[in-house]
């Protein structure tokens, strides 16, 4: 114990073995990309590069889905949340159930049966090209900012605690992810994500087990945390401004994760890489226990970490760390440094979270930018081979942009948290467009654009107002510094630190209720950040429907039924037909995937863009070397066989 940082006042550094194991993890990730680049060097098609030939196995896809959005921010921030506040955030595991089940039932089969390359192509089918382009813009900017933050934050945390070079690690991680994603495409991303999922789980288990051993068992750590007000599962306050209540975390957080798993290009692209809709749904369901496991491990580590530092808050002692996000690396170095190599394994775990998020996002960008921006605007006649090359170039360039973005967010200083919050604000209006399009057949393009713009303006107003007014309803749990080794500091520093800490803690815990300012909108600014997505979606739907009815609503009977998701049929299939029929709002879904899609036979199919109806034919023509290879014309490209006959409209 005399070697711990709270006793010595100094942080520990990595050993040679730690650096070797960390470097080995990066090497394996890069090697997987090189292997698939060599194996698939003659398969230069978009279907192969962006979707792995649509023949990916269920387990690797499930592991890739698992780690795509469990970034280093989650792995570092969740234990810090347990330490600083309490265990209410653990209810997030229930929000995963809410999000995954709805994604499996509603979104995955819907997009799979459209046979599209990008989820934004659906918006052009449903509305028009303007809505599609606007949605792509909403997707790109927050994604670039968020991924830049994901790349920078863990590097900063480990630099402060381990002495690892900040910009060297940023450049290395960004370059590795860019290289293997550019070379290997979807197959490299999925198999590398699978390897990184194993590394993440192994690293978390190592920290939890050794930390529990140091404290005499996890039960002892739990008891210490319970005695210090960290164990709390009984906040059922329905107030939406409560930062983390049961309702805020489960349902507010559920909408956040539903937007990620239901309409995110990165996640849907992985689901579409499976060979059948059922396998895509199965991969989502298998991913669910993994999500719960990893977040639960992070929460348990947070409890153990609190028990370890229960009497000495490192943030207030001898400048050991400067942010709560650096507490987990500090804890790892304290308990694992005597086992040479284990700190390196854990650092690989954290950076694997960054690698998986980076590679998945880059792969999604490789589909979105060429197919949603470049091809529709200026390069409509590019061959499938040329589009694949363009996707690779896009991935490479966007990798450089994200590395540069990490340098940019480093200059934001205290605005960094505001920037991160703004990225989450932008996701809500985008998700709202998809909800409006899929479940409300009366909506038109004017409703989608005006609704999303209104939602974006209001959510930015709430978010920025919260920062300007300092309206976040955040009261940390009490801390202690009584167990710190103040003998290594000066008397003045000891007195100052103790006084500051005592005053801040007493004020935070025992202060009278905060007096609400006279600003009538102040209560709006205190809205919990987890409710941002649900609020944004509600605004899009309400405003979008009002504008649609004012400007001339869409007649549900005129829509291609494949562009509308029958919400009540999917959620309540056992209801009698007499109840379900009026809930379809005039859209006839019967046999919609079995209709003859030959032009002239089904006029509704004419709204489907030609690049969708002919893309599968181009793939088969290239792979089989036969210009007359039979392909059925229609939306559901997955179900076609060589015996199907068609006429292709050019």
C-alpha positions in Angstrom: 0.0 0.0 0.0 2.9 2.3 0.6 3.5 2.4 -3.1 0.0 3.8 -4.0 -0.2 7.2 -5.6 -2.3 8.6 -2.7 0.6 7.8 -0.4 3.6 8.8 -2.6 1.9 11.7 -4.4 3.3 10.4 -7.7 1.8 8.6 -10.6 3.4 5.4 -12.0 4.6 4.8 -15.5 4.5 1.9 -17.9 7.1 -0.8 -18.1 8.7 -2.2 -21.3 6.4 -5.2 -21.2 3.3 -2.8 -21.1 4.5 -1.0 -24.2 5.1 -4.3 -26.0 1.7 -5.7 -25.3 0.0 -2.4 -26.2 2.0 -2.3 -29.5 1.1 -5.9 -30.2 -2.6 -5.1 -30.0 -2.2 -2.3 -32.5 -0.2 -4.6 -34.8 -2.8 -7.4 -34.7 -5.5 -4.8 -35.6 -3.5 -3.5 -38.5 -2.6 -7.1 -39.6 -6.2 -8.1 -39.9 -6.8 -5.3 -42.3 -3.8 -6.3 -44.4 -4.9 -9.9 -44.5 -8.3 -9.1 -45.9 -6.9 -6.6 -48.3 -4.8 -9.4 -49.7 -7.5 -12.0 -49.7 -10.1 -9.8 -51.4 -7.8 -7.9 -53.7 -9.7 -9.2 -56.8 -13.1 -8.5 -55.3 -13.3 -4.8 -55.9 -17.1 -4.3 -55.5 -19.1 -2.1 -53.3 -21.1 -5.0 -51.9 -17.8 -6.8 -50.9 -16.1 -3.7 -49.5 -19.0 -2.0 -47.7 -21.0 -5.1 -46.6 -18.5 -8.0 -46.6 -20.3 -9.6 -49.5 -23.4 -9.7 -47.3 -22.2 -13.1 -46.0 -20.8 -12.1 -42.6 -21.4 -14.6 -39.7 -23.7 -13.7 -36.9 -21.2 -13.8 -34.0 -18.6 -11.5 -35.5 -21.3 -9.0 -36.5 -22.8 -9.1 -33.0 -19.3 -8.4 -31.5 -18.8 -5.5 -33.9 -22.2 -4.1 -33.0 -21.3 -4.4 -29.4 -18.1 -2.3 -29.5 -19.1 0.3 -32.2 -20.6 2.8 -29.7 -19.0 1.5 -26.5 -16.1 3.9 -27.0 -13.3 4.8 -24.7 -15.5 7.6 -23.4 -17.9 5.0 -22.0 -15.1 2.8 -20.6 -13.5 5.8 -18.8 -16.6 7.8 -18.0 -18.8 5.1 -16.5 -16.5 4.2 -13.5 -16.0 7.9 -12.9 -19.8 8.4 -12.8 -20.1 5.7 -10.1 -17.3 7.4 -8.1 -18.6 10.9 -8.4 -22.3 10.4 -8.2 -24.0 7.0 -7.6 -25.3 3.8 -9.2 -28.5 5.2 -10.8 -26.6 5.2 -14.2 -26.5 1.4 -13.9 -30.2 1.4 -15.0 -28.8 2.1 -18.5 -28.7 -1.6 -19.0 -32.6 -1.6 -19.0 -32.4 1.1 -21.7 -30.4 -1.3 -23.8 -33.2 -3.8 -23.7 -35.7 -1.1 -24.7 -33.5 0.0 -27.6 -32.4 -3.4 -29.0 -35.8 -5.0 -28.9 -37.4 -2.1 -30.8 -34.5 -2.0 -33.3 -34.9 -5.8 -33.9 -38.6 -5.6 -34.3 -39.0 -2.3 -36.3 -35.8 -0.9 -37.9 -33.5 -3.8 -38.9 -36.1 -5.8 -41.0 -37.4 -2.6 -42.5 -34.0 -1.3 -43.8 -32.8 -4.8 -44.7 -35.8 -5.4 -47.0 -35.1 -2.2 -48.8 -31.7 -3.5 -49.9 -30.1 0.0 -49.7 -26.4 0.9 -49.3 -27.0 3.9 -47.1 -30.0 4.6 -44.7 -30.2 8.1 -46.2 -31.2 6.6 -49.5 -34.5 5.7 -47.9 -35.2 9.4 -47.2 -35.0 10.2 -50.9 -37.4 7.3 -51.6 -39.8 8.5 -49.0 -39.4 12.3 -49.5 -36.9 13.8 -52.0 -33.2 14.4 -52.6 -33.3 17.6 -50.5 -34.3 15.8 -47.3 -31.7 13.1 -48.0 -28.9 15.7 -48.4 -30.0 17.6 -45.3 -30.0 14.4 -43.3 -26.5 13.6 -44.5 -25.3 17.0 -43.3 -26.9 16.4 -39.9 -25.1 13.1 -39.7 -21.6 14.2 -40.8 -20.8 17.2 -38.6 -21.7 15.7 -35.2 -20.1 12.4 -36.2 -16.7 14.1 -37.0 -16.7 16.1 -33.8 -17.7 13.1 -31.7 -15.1 10.8 -33.2 -12.4 13.4 -32.9 -13.3 13.6 -29.2 -13.3 9.8 -28.9 -9.8 9.8 -30.3 -8.5 12.7 -28.2 -10.0 12.0 -24.7 -8.4 8.6 -23.9 -5.1 9.8 -25.1 -5.3 12.8 -22.9 -6.3 10.7 -19.9 -3.4 8.2 -20.3 -0.9 11.0 -21.0 -1.6 12.6 -17.7 -1.4 9.4 -15.7 1.1 7.2 -17.5 3.3 9.7 -19.3 2.4 8.2 -22.7 3.0 10.8 -25.4 -0.3 12.5 -26.1 0.0 13.3 -29.8 2.0 10.2 -30.6 -0.9 8.0 -29.3 -3.5 10.2 -31.1 -1.6 9.8 -34.4 -1.0 6.1 -33.9 -4.5 5.2 -33.1 -6.0 7.3 -35.9 -3.5 6.0 -38.4 -4.0 2.3 -37.5 -7.8 2.6 -37.7 -7.6 4.4 -41.0 -5.2 2.0 -42.6 -7.0 -1.3 -41.8 -10.5 0.2 -42.6 -9.2 1.6 -45.9 -7.5 -1.7 -47.0 -9.9 -4.3 -45.6 -13.3 -2.8 -45.7 -16.2 -4.3 -43.7 -14.6 -7.7 -43.2 -11.5 -6.1 -41.6 -13.7 -3.8 -39.4 -15.9 -6.7 -38.2 -13.1 -9.1 -37.4 -11.0 -6.4 -35.8 -13.9 -5.3 -33.7 -14.4 -8.9 -32.7 -10.8 -9.1 -31.5 -11.1 -5.8 -29.8 -14.3 -6.9 -28.0 -12.3 -9.8 -26.4 -9.5 -7.4 -25.4 -12.0 -5.0 -23.8 -13.7 -7.7 -21.7 -10.3 -9.2 -20.7 -9.0 -5.8 -19.6 -12.1 -4.9 -17.6 -12.1 -8.3 -15.9 -8.4 -7.9 -14.9 -9.1 -4.6 -13.2 -12.3 -5.7 -11.5 -10.7 -9.0 -10.1 -7.5 -7.4 -8.9 -9.2 -4.4 -7.4 -11.6 -6.7 -5.5 -8.7 -8.7 -4.2 -7.0 -5.6 -2.9 -10.1 -4.6 -1.0 -10.9 -8.0 0.4 -13.6 -8.9 -2.0 -16.3 -7.1 -4.0 -18.8 -7.4 -1.2 -16.5 -5.3 1.0 -16.2 -2.7 -1.7 -20.0 -2.6 -2.1 -20.4 -2.1 1.7 -17.9 0.8 1.7 -19.7 2.4 -1.2 -23.1 1.9 0.4 -21.9 3.6 3.6 -20.7 6.6 1.6 -24.0 7.2 -0.3 -22.9 5.6 -3.6 -25.4 2.8 -3.8 -28.7 4.3 -4.9 -31.3 2.6 -7.1 -34.5 4.2 -5.7 -34.7 7.6 -7.5 -38.0 7.4 -9.3 -38.6 11.1 -9.6 -40.6 11.7 -12.8 -39.2 15.2 -13.2 -37.5 15.3 -16.6 -34.9 17.7 -15.3 -33.5 15.1 -12.8 -30.1 14.2 -14.2 -30.3 10.5 -13.5 -33.7 9.1 -12.3 -35.1 5.7 -13.3 -37.3 7.3 -16.0 -34.6 9.5 -17.3 -32.0 6.8 -17.6 -34.3 4.0 -18.9 -36.5 5.8 -21.3 -34.4 8.9 -22.1 -31.3 6.8 -22.4 -33.4 4.3 -24.3 -34.2 6.8 -27.0 -30.5 7.7 -27.3 -29.5 4.1 -27.9 -32.5 3.5 -30.1 -31.3 6.3 -32.4 -27.8 4.6 -32.5 -29.0 1.0 -33.1 -32.2 1.8 -35.1 -31.1 4.4 -37.8 -27.3 4.9 -37.4 -25.5 4.1 -40.6 -22.7 2.3 -38.7 -25.0 -0.1 -37.0 -27.5 -0.7 -39.9 -24.5 -1.3 -42.2 -23.3 -4.1 -40.0 -26.8 -5.6 -39.8 -27.0 -5.5 -43.6 -23.8 -7.4 -43.9 -25.6 -10.6 -42.7 -27.0 -12.9 -45.3 -30.7 -12.8 -44.2 -32.9 -10.5 -42.1 -33.3 -13.2 -39.4 -29.5 -13.4 -39.0 -29.3 -9.6 -38.8 -31.9 -9.6 -36.0 -30.1 -12.4 -34.3 -26.8 -10.6 -34.3 -28.6 -7.6 -32.6 -30.0 -9.8 -29.9 -26.7 -11.6 -29.2 -25.1 -8.1 -28.9 -27.5 -7.2 -26.0 -26.0 -9.4 -23.3 -22.6 -8.1 -24.3 -23.7 -4.5 -23.8 -25.1 -5.3 -20.4 -22.0 -7.2 -19.4 -19.5 -4.4 -20.4 -21.5 -1.6 -18.8 -22.0 -3.7 -15.7 -18.3 -4.4 -15.5 -17.6 -0.7 -15.8 -20.1 0.1 -13.0 -18.6 -2.6 -10.7 -15.1 -1.2 -11.4 -16.4 2.2 -10.4 -17.7 0.9 -7.1 -14.3 -0.9 -6.4 -12.5 2.3 -7.4 -14.5 4.4 -5.0 -13.9 2.0 -2.2 -10.1 2.2 -3.0 -10.1 6.0 -2.9 -12.9 6.4 -0.4 -10.7 8.5 2.0 -8.6 10.3 -0.5 -10.2 11.9 -3.6 -7.2 12.0 -6.1 -8.6 15.1 -7.8 -7.9 17.1 -4.7 -4.6 15.7 -3.8 -1.1 16.8 -5.0 -2.3 17.4 -8.6 -2.3 13.7 -9.2 -5.0 14.1 -11.9 -7.0 17.0 -13.3 -10.2 15.3 -14.4 -12.4 12.5 -13.1 -11.9 10.8 -16.5 -8.3 10.2 -15.5 -9.3 8.3 -12.3 -9.6 4.9 -13.9 -6.1 5.0 -15.5 -4.7 6.2 -12.1 -6.5 3.3 -10.4 -5.2 0.8 -12.9 -1.6 1.9 -12.4 -2.0 1.7 -8.6 -3.3 -1.9 -8.5 -1.8 -3.5 -11.6 1.6 -1.9 -12.0 3.3 -4.7 -10.0 2.1 -7.2 -12.6 4.2 -6.1 -15.6 2.1 -6.3 -18.8 -1.4 -6.0 -17.2 -1.5 -2.2 -17.4 -0.6 -2.5 -21.0 -3.5 -5.0 -21.5 -5.9 -2.5 -19.9 -4.6 0.4 -22.0 -5.2 -1.9 -25.1 -8.7 -2.3 -23.8 -9.4 1.4 -23.6 -7.8 2.2 -27.0 -9.6 -0.8 -28.5 -12.8 1.1 -27.6 -11.5 4.0 -29.6 -10.3 1.9 -32.5 -13.7 0.1 -32.9 -15.6 3.4 -32.9 -13.2 5.0 -35.4 -13.2 2.1 -37.8 -17.0 1.7 -37.7 -17.5 5.4 -38.3 -15.0 5.5 -41.1 -16.6 2.5 -42.8 -20.0 4.3 -42.5 -18.5 7.4 -44.0 -17.2 5.3 -46.9 -20.8 4.5 -47.8 -22.5 7.8 -47.0 -20.2 10.3 -48.7 -19.8 8.6 -52.1 -23.4 7.3 -52.4 -25.3 10.2 -50.7 -23.3 13.2 -51.7 -20.9 12.6 -54.6 -22.7 10.2 -56.9 -26.2 11.9 -56.8 -24.7 15.3 -57.4 -21.9 14.9 -60.0 -20.9 11.3 -60.7 -24.1 9.4 -61.6 -22.4 7.2 -64.3 -19.5 5.9 -62.2 -19.2 2.1 -62.3 -19.4 -0.1 -59.2 -15.6 -0.6 -59.3 -15.0 3.2 -59.4 -17.5 3.7 -56.5 -15.6 1.2 -54.4 -12.3 3.0 -55.1 -14.0 6.2 -54.2 -15.2 4.7 -50.9 -11.6 3.7 -50.1 -10.3 7.2 -50.9 -13.1 8.7 -48.8 -12.2 6.5 -45.8 -8.5 7.5 -46.0 -9.3 11.2 -46.3 -11.8 11.1 -43.4 -9.3 9.4 -41.3 -7.0 12.3 -41.7 -9.8 14.7 -41.0 -10.6 13.0 -37.7 -7.0 13.0 -36.6 -6.9 16.8 -37.4 -10.2 17.1 -35.6 -8.5 15.7 -32.4 -6.0 18.5 -32.6 -8.9 20.9 -33.0 -10.9 19.8 -30.0 -7.7 20.0 -27.9 -7.8 23.8 -28.3 -11.3 24.1 -27.0 -10.3 23.9 -23.4 -13.4 24.3 -21.1 -15.7 24.4 -24.1 -14.9 20.7 -24.8 -17.8 19.5 -22.7 -20.1 21.9 -24.5 -19.0 20.6 -27.8 -19.6 17.0 -26.8 -23.1 17.9 -25.6 -23.9 19.7 -28.9 -23.0 16.5 -30.9 -25.7 14.6 -29.0 -28.2 17.4 -29.6 -27.8 17.0 -33.4 -28.6 13.3 -33.4 -32.1 13.9 -32.1 -33.5 15.8 -35.1 -31.9 13.3 -37.5 -33.6 10.4 -35.7 -36.8 12.4 -35.7 -36.8 12.6 -39.5 -36.6 8.8 -39.7 -39.4 8.4 -37.2 -41.6 10.8 -39.1 -40.9 9.1 -42.4 -41.4 5.5 -41.2 -44.4 5.7 -38.9 -46.4 8.7 -40.2 -47.6 8.3 -43.8 -49.1 11.8 -44.0 -45.7 13.5 -43.6 -44.2 15.2 -46.6 -40.8 16.7 -47.4 -41.8 20.2 -46.1 -42.8 18.7 -42.8 -39.5 16.7 -42.5 -37.3 19.8 -43.2 -39.2 22.3 -41.2 -39.7 19.9 -38.3 -36.0 19.0 -38.1 -34.9 22.6 -38.4 -37.3 23.6 -35.6 -36.1 20.7 -33.4 -32.4 21.6 -34.1 -33.0 25.3 -33.2 -34.8 24.5 -30.0 -32.4 21.8 -28.8 -29.4 24.0 -29.5 -31.1 26.8 -27.6 -31.7 24.5 -24.6 -28.1 23.1 -24.7 -26.4 26.4 -25.0 -28.7 28.1 -22.5 -27.9 25.3 -20.0 -24.2 26.1 -20.3 -24.6 29.9 -20.3 -27.0 29.8 -17.3 -25.0 26.9 -15.6 -28.4 25.2 -15.2 -27.2 21.6 -15.1 -28.8 19.9 -12.1 -25.6 18.3 -10.9 -24.9 17.7 -7.2 -22.0 15.2 -6.6 -22.0 12.9 -3.7 -19.8 13.7 -0.7 -16.0 13.1 -1.0 -13.2 12.7 1.6 -9.5 13.6 1.7 -8.9 12.5 5.3 -6.8 9.5 4.2 -4.4 11.4 1.9 -0.8 11.5 2.9 -0.6 15.2 3.5 3.0 14.8 4.9 4.4 15.0 1.4 2.8 18.4 0.8 3.3 21.8 2.4 1.2 22.9 5.4 -0.3 25.8 3.3 -1.3 23.4 0.6 -2.8 21.0 3.1 -4.9 23.7 4.7 -6.0 25.1 1.4 -7.0 21.8 -0.1 -8.8 20.6 3.0 -10.7 23.8 3.4 -11.7 24.0 -0.3 -12.8 20.4 -0.3 -14.8 20.6 3.0 -16.6 23.8 1.9 -17.5 22.4 -1.5 -18.7 19.1 -0.2 -20.7 20.6 2.6 -22.3 23.1 0.2 -23.1 20.4 -2.3 -24.7 18.0 0.2 -26.3 20.3 2.8 -27.1 23.4 0.8 -30.7 24.6 0.8 -32.7 24.1 -2.4 -31.4 26.2 -5.3 -33.4 29.3 -5.9 -34.7 29.3 -9.5 -33.8 32.5 -11.3 -36.5 34.8 -12.6 -35.8 33.7 -16.2 -39.1 31.9 -17.1 -37.2 29.5 -19.4 -34.7 28.4 -16.7 -36.5 25.2 -16.0 -36.2 24.3 -19.7 -32.4 24.7 -19.5 -32.3 22.1 -16.6 -33.6 19.3 -18.9 -31.5 16.2 -18.4 -29.1 15.6 -21.2 -30.5 12.0 -21.5 -33.9 13.5 -22.5 -32.5 15.5 -25.4 -33.0 12.9 -28.0 -36.6 12.1 -27.0 -37.4 15.8 -26.8 -35.9 16.4 -30.3 -37.9 13.5 -31.8 -41.1 14.8 -30.3 -40.6 18.3 -31.8 -39.8 16.9 -35.2 -43.0 14.7 -35.3 -45.4 17.4 -33.9 -44.0 20.3 -36.1 -43.5 18.0 -39.1 -47.1 16.8 -39.0 -48.5 20.3 -38.6 -46.5 21.6 -41.5 -47.4 18.6 -43.6 -51.1 19.1 -43.1 -50.7 22.9 -43.8 -48.7 22.4 -47.0 -50.7 19.4 -48.3 -50.4 16.1 -46.6 -49.3 12.9 -48.4 -52.1 10.5 -49.2 -51.2 7.2 -47.5 -52.8 5.3 -50.4 -50.4 6.9 -52.9 -47.3 5.6 -51.0 -45.3 2.5 -51.8 -46.2 0.4 -48.7 -42.6 -0.8 -48.4 -41.6 2.8 -47.4 -43.9 2.7 -44.3 -43.3 0.6 -41.3 -46.6 -0.8 -39.9 -45.9 0.1 -36.2 -48.9 -1.7 -34.6 -48.6 -4.8 -36.8 -45.0 -5.1 -35.7 -45.5 -4.4 -32.0 -48.9 -6.1 -31.5 -49.2 -8.8 -34.2 -51.8 -10.7 -32.1 -54.4 -8.0 -32.2 -57.5 -8.8 -34.3 -57.6 -7.5 -37.8 -60.6 -5.3 -37.0 -58.3 -3.3 -34.7 -55.2 -3.4 -36.8 -56.8 -2.3 -40.1 -57.6 1.3 -39.1 -54.2 1.6 -37.4 -52.5 1.2 -40.8 -54.0 4.6 -41.8 -55.0 3.5 -45.3 -51.6 1.9 -46.3 -52.1 -1.6 -47.7 -49.2 -3.7 -46.4 -50.6 -7.1 -47.5 -48.1 -8.9 -49.8 -46.0 -5.7 -50.3 -42.7 -7.7 -50.5 -44.2 -10.3 -52.9 -45.6 -7.9 -55.6 -44.3 -8.0 -59.1 -41.9 -5.1 -59.2 -41.7 -5.0 -63.0 -42.3 -1.4 -64.1 -45.7 -0.8 -65.4 -47.2 -3.6 -63.2 -46.8 -1.9 -59.9 -46.9 1.9 -60.3 -45.9 2.4 -56.6 -42.5 1.0 -57.4 -41.7 3.9 -59.6 -40.7 6.0 -56.6 -37.7 3.8 -55.9 -34.5 5.3 -57.2 -33.1 3.5 -60.2 -29.6 3.1 -58.6 -31.3 0.9 -56.0 -33.1 -1.3 -58.5 -30.1 -1.9 -60.6 -27.3 -2.1 -58.0 -27.7 -5.8 -57.4 -27.7 -6.5 -61.1 -24.4 -4.6 -61.5 -22.9 -6.6 -58.6 -23.9 -10.0 -60.1 -22.9 -9.0 -63.6 -19.4 -8.1 -62.3 -19.0 -11.2 -60.1 -20.2 -13.7 -62.7 -18.8 -12.1 -65.8 -22.2 -12.6 -67.5 -24.0 -9.5 -68.8 -27.2 -11.6 -69.0 -27.2 -12.9 -65.4 -30.8 -12.9 -64.4 -31.7 -10.6 -61.5 -35.1 -9.7 -60.3 -36.0 -6.1 -60.4 -37.3 -4.5 -57.1 -36.5 -3.4 -53.7 -35.7 -6.5 -51.8 -32.3 -7.4 -53.3 -31.6 -10.1 -50.7 -34.1 -12.6 -51.9 -33.2 -13.0 -55.5 -32.0 -16.3 -57.1 -30.4 -17.2 -60.4 -33.7 -18.6 -61.6 -35.6 -15.3 -61.3 -36.4 -13.5 -64.5 -36.7 -9.7 -64.9 -36.7 -6.7 -67.1 -34.4 -3.9 -65.8 -35.5 -0.3 -66.3 -32.6 1.9 -67.2 
